[in-house]
């Protein structure tokens, strides 16, 4: 059983920073990619950032230069450092793990950017 638990969300002013964490537990022998998605009210879930097992990263155009995905393999944890936050970054952020054809999701952590 694979479990993902996100943390680090909250309320921040525009221009501020947050770091999200995703702790992964369970039987993980090999995975294809880990990443972060977000879903704003009334919108579809979209990819924010991802990282392959080889360390290659991919970012949505809207967050390039502001967000950074990283991982600590010893801790089975993936992070999303978010800088220069904007109101349009407000959403529920989900951690994602791809193993073969399976997708695993966390419960989500809310990020609200507002003055």
C-alpha positions in Angstrom: 0.0 0.0 0.0 1.5 3.3 -1.1 0.6 6.4 0.9 1.4 10.0 0.2 1.0 12.8 2.8 1.4 16.4 1.9 2.1 19.3 4.3 3.3 22.9 4.2 0.3 24.7 2.7 -1.2 27.8 4.2 -2.0 31.4 3.7 0.7 33.7 2.3 0.8 37.2 1.0 1.6 37.9 -2.7 5.4 37.8 -3.2 5.8 35.4 -0.3 7.2 31.8 -0.3 6.1 28.4 0.9 7.6 24.9 0.8 5.4 21.9 0.3 6.5 18.5 1.4 5.2 15.1 0.3 6.2 12.1 2.4 5.8 8.7 0.6 5.5 5.4 2.5 4.8 1.9 1.5 6.3 -0.7 -0.9 8.1 1.4 -3.4 10.7 -0.5 -5.4 10.6 1.6 -8.5 8.6 4.6 -9.7 8.5 6.5 -12.9 8.0 10.0 -11.7 7.0 12.1 -8.7 5.3 15.4 -9.0 2.9 18.2 -7.9 -0.4 19.1 -9.3 -2.9 21.7 -8.4 -6.6 22.3 -8.7 -8.3 25.7 -8.3 -12.0 26.0 -7.7 -14.0 25.3 -10.9 -10.8 24.3 -12.8 -9.2 21.1 -13.9 -6.3 19.6 -12.0 -3.1 20.6 -13.8 0.6 19.6 -13.6 2.8 22.1 -11.7 6.1 20.2 -11.6 7.5 16.7 -12.0 10.7 14.9 -11.5 11.7 11.5 -13.1 13.7 8.9 -11.4 16.7 10.2 -13.3 16.2 13.6 -11.9 14.8 15.4 -15.0 12.4 18.1 -14.2 9.4 19.5 -15.9 7.5 22.7 -15.0 4.3 24.4 -16.1 5.0 27.6 -17.9 3.2 29.6 -15.3 5.6 28.6 -12.5 8.9 28.4 -14.3 11.5 30.4 -12.5 9.5 30.6 -9.4 8.9 27.0 -8.3 11.5 24.3 -7.7 10.8 20.6 -7.3 13.4 18.5 -5.4 13.6 15.2 -3.5 15.3 13.5 -0.7 15.5 9.9 -1.6 16.8 8.8 1.8 13.6 10.3 3.3 11.3 9.3 0.5 10.2 12.9 0.4 9.6 15.3 -2.5 9.4 19.1 -2.0 8.0 22.0 -3.9 9.6 25.3 -3.1 7.3 28.1 -4.2 8.7 31.7 -4.4 7.2 34.9 -5.6 3.7 33.6 -5.1 0.8 35.2 -6.9 -2.9 35.1 -6.2 -3.4 32.9 -9.2 -1.3 30.2 -7.5 -4.1 29.7 -5.0 -5.3 26.1 -5.3 -5.3 22.7 -3.6 -1.9 21.1 -4.3 -1.6 17.4 -4.7 1.4 15.2 -4.6 1.5 12.4 -7.3 3.5 9.3 -7.7 3.5 7.2 -10.9 4.4 3.5 -10.6 4.0 1.7 -13.9 0.5 2.5 -15.1 -0.7 3.4 -11.6 -1.2 6.9 -10.2 -1.1 7.5 -6.5 -2.3 10.8 -4.9 -2.1 12.5 -1.6 -5.0 14.2 0.1 -3.9 17.7 -0.9 -2.8 20.7 0.9 -4.4 24.2 0.5 -2.3 27.1 -0.7 -3.9 30.5 -0.5 -2.2 33.6 -1.8 -3.9 36.8 -0.6 -3.3 40.1 1.0 
